[in-house]
């Protein structure tokens, strides 16, 4: 396939999907601001277990003044590149047995353990 064919395929495939209005797209596509990151971090519940990296959300909150520039740099680079650093893309999934037939996957709950940055990412990327 050449570039022209790729473009035609994309147009045909995506034409019936709902589109984000241009103004809204511009708002969510830009760089993350300090205020947006601060708001997302403050909305995260304190006193919870640390992330997979061993760092609890309370650490990020209490060291905000010292960490904010580095966090913004990493997260804005991630937005520009289209993916978080590898350390933020790792997670541990634990299956927790519930009542019932334990040979049935529906009888298990799940516990997803990831880094704080991964946890708050959807919050600030959708602001």
C-alpha positions as a Markdown table, in Angstrom:
| # | Residue | x | y | z |
|---|---|---|---|---|
| 1 | Unk | 0.0 | 0.0 | 0.0 |
| 2 | Unk | 1.2 | 3.5 | -0.7 |
| 3 | Unk | 0.5 | 6.7 | 1.2 |
| 4 | Unk | -2.4 | 7.6 | -1.0 |
| 5 | Unk | -4.1 | 4.2 | -0.4 |
| 6 | Unk | -3.4 | 4.5 | 3.3 |
| 7 | Unk | -5.1 | 7.9 | 3.4 |
| 8 | Unk | -8.2 | 6.6 | 1.5 |
| 9 | Unk | -8.4 | 3.6 | 3.9 |
| 10 | Unk | -8.3 | 5.9 | 6.9 |
| 11 | Unk | -11.0 | 8.2 | 5.5 |
| 12 | Unk | -13.3 | 5.3 | 4.7 |
| 13 | Unk | -12.7 | 3.6 | 8.1 |
| 14 | Unk | -13.0 | 6.8 | 10.2 |
| 15 | Unk | -15.7 | 8.7 | 8.3 |
| 16 | Unk | -18.7 | 7.4 | 10.3 |
| 17 | Unk | -17.1 | 7.6 | 13.7 |
| 18 | Unk | -18.1 | 10.5 | 16.0 |
| 19 | Unk | -15.6 | 13.4 | 15.7 |
| 20 | Unk | -14.2 | 15.7 | 18.4 |
| 21 | Unk | -15.1 | 19.3 | 17.6 |
| 22 | Unk | -12.0 | 21.3 | 16.5 |
| 23 | Unk | -12.2 | 23.7 | 19.5 |
| 24 | Unk | -12.4 | 20.8 | 22.0 |
| 25 | Unk | -9.6 | 19.0 | 20.2 |
| 26 | Unk | -7.3 | 22.0 | 20.5 |
| 27 | Unk | -8.0 | 22.3 | 24.2 |
| 28 | Unk | -7.2 | 18.7 | 25.0 |
| 29 | Unk | -4.3 | 18.4 | 22.5 |
| 30 | Unk | -2.1 | 21.1 | 23.9 |
| 31 | Unk | 0.6 | 20.8 | 26.5 |
| 32 | Unk | -0.4 | 20.0 | 30.0 |
| 33 | Unk | -0.4 | 23.1 | 32.3 |
| 34 | Unk | 0.9 | 23.2 | 35.9 |
| 35 | Unk | -2.7 | 24.0 | 37.0 |
| 36 | Unk | -4.2 | 21.0 | 35.3 |
| 37 | Unk | -1.6 | 18.6 | 36.7 |
| 38 | Unk | -2.0 | 20.1 | 40.2 |
| 39 | Unk | -5.8 | 19.8 | 40.0 |
| 40 | Unk | -5.6 | 16.1 | 38.9 |
| 41 | Unk | -3.1 | 15.3 | 41.6 |
| 42 | Unk | -5.2 | 17.0 | 44.3 |
| 43 | Unk | -8.3 | 15.1 | 43.2 |
| 44 | Unk | -6.5 | 11.8 | 43.9 |
| 45 | Unk | -7.3 | 10.2 | 47.2 |
| 46 | Unk | -4.7 | 10.6 | 49.9 |
| 47 | Unk | -3.7 | 7.8 | 52.3 |
| 48 | Unk | -3.8 | 5.0 | 49.7 |
| 49 | Unk | -1.1 | 2.4 | 49.1 |
| 50 | Unk | 1.9 | 3.5 | 47.1 |
| 51 | Unk | 2.1 | 2.9 | 43.4 |
| 52 | Unk | 4.1 | 0.0 | 41.8 |
| 53 | Unk | 7.1 | 2.3 | 42.0 |
| 54 | Unk | 6.7 | 2.6 | 45.8 |
| 55 | Unk | 5.8 | 6.3 | 45.7 |
| 56 | Unk | 2.4 | 7.2 | 47.2 |
| 57 | Unk | 0.3 | 10.1 | 46.0 |
| 58 | Unk | 0.9 | 11.8 | 49.3 |
| 59 | Unk | 4.6 | 12.1 | 48.4 |
| 60 | Unk | 3.8 | 13.9 | 45.1 |
| 61 | Unk | 1.4 | 16.2 | 46.9 |
| 62 | Unk | 3.8 | 17.1 | 49.7 |
| 63 | Unk | 6.8 | 17.6 | 47.4 |
| 64 | Unk | 4.7 | 19.4 | 44.7 |
| 65 | Unk | 6.9 | 22.5 | 44.7 |
| 66 | Unk | 10.1 | 20.5 | 44.1 |
| 67 | Unk | 8.6 | 18.0 | 41.6 |
| 68 | Unk | 6.2 | 20.0 | 39.5 |
| 69 | Unk | 8.7 | 21.1 | 36.8 |
| 70 | Unk | 10.1 | 17.6 | 36.3 |
| 71 | Unk | 6.7 | 16.0 | 36.3 |
| 72 | Unk | 5.4 | 18.5 | 33.7 |
| 73 | Unk | 8.4 | 18.0 | 31.5 |
| 74 | Unk | 8.1 | 14.2 | 31.6 |
| 75 | Unk | 4.3 | 14.2 | 31.0 |
| 76 | Unk | 4.4 | 16.8 | 28.3 |
| 77 | Unk | 7.1 | 14.9 | 26.5 |
| 78 | Unk | 4.9 | 11.8 | 26.9 |
| 79 | Unk | 2.0 | 13.7 | 25.3 |
| 80 | Unk | 4.2 | 14.8 | 22.4 |
| 81 | Unk | 5.6 | 11.3 | 21.8 |
| 82 | Unk | 2.2 | 9.5 | 22.4 |
| 83 | Unk | 3.3 | 7.3 | 25.2 |
| 84 | Unk | 4.3 | 7.3 | 28.8 |
| 85 | Unk | 7.8 | 6.2 | 29.9 |
| 86 | Unk | 8.2 | 2.5 | 30.3 |
| 87 | Unk | 8.2 | 2.8 | 34.1 |
| 88 | Unk | 4.7 | 4.3 | 34.0 |
| 89 | Unk | 3.4 | 1.7 | 31.6 |
| 90 | Unk | 4.0 | -1.2 | 33.9 |
| 91 | Unk | 1.3 | -2.6 | 36.2 |
| 92 | Unk | 0.6 | -5.6 | 38.4 |
| 93 | Unk | -2.8 | -7.2 | 38.1 |
| 94 | Unk | -3.9 | -9.4 | 40.9 |
| 95 | Unk | -7.0 | -11.6 | 40.7 |
| 96 | Unk | -9.0 | -11.8 | 43.9 |
| 97 | Unk | -11.2 | -14.8 | 44.4 |
| 98 | Unk | -14.9 | -14.2 | 45.2 |
| 99 | Unk | -17.6 | -16.7 | 46.1 |
| 100 | Unk | -18.5 | -19.3 | 43.6 |
| 101 | Unk | -16.8 | -21.6 | 41.2 |
| 102 | Unk | -13.2 | -20.6 | 41.2 |
| 103 | Unk | -12.7 | -22.3 | 37.8 |
| 104 | Unk | -15.0 | -19.5 | 36.4 |
| 105 | Unk | -13.1 | -16.2 | 35.7 |
| 106 | Unk | -16.3 | -14.3 | 36.5 |
| 107 | Unk | -15.8 | -15.4 | 40.1 |
| 108 | Unk | -12.7 | -13.2 | 40.5 |
| 109 | Unk | -12.3 | -9.5 | 41.1 |
| 110 | Unk | -9.2 | -7.6 | 40.1 |
| 111 | Unk | -6.8 | -5.3 | 41.7 |
| 112 | Unk | -4.8 | -3.1 | 39.3 |
| 113 | Unk | -1.6 | -1.6 | 40.8 |
| 114 | Unk | 0.3 | 1.0 | 38.8 |
| 115 | Unk | 2.3 | 4.2 | 39.3 |
| 116 | Unk | 0.7 | 7.4 | 40.6 |
| 117 | Unk | 1.4 | 9.1 | 37.3 |
| 118 | Unk | -0.4 | 6.4 | 35.4 |
| 119 | Unk | -3.3 | 6.6 | 37.8 |
| 120 | Unk | -3.8 | 10.4 | 37.3 |
| 121 | Unk | -3.1 | 10.4 | 33.6 |
| 122 | Unk | -6.6 | 9.9 | 32.4 |
| 123 | Unk | -7.8 | 12.7 | 34.8 |
| 124 | Unk | -5.5 | 15.4 | 33.4 |
| 125 | Unk | -5.6 | 14.2 | 29.7 |
| 126 | Unk | -9.3 | 14.5 | 29.7 |
| 127 | Unk | -9.5 | 17.9 | 31.4 |
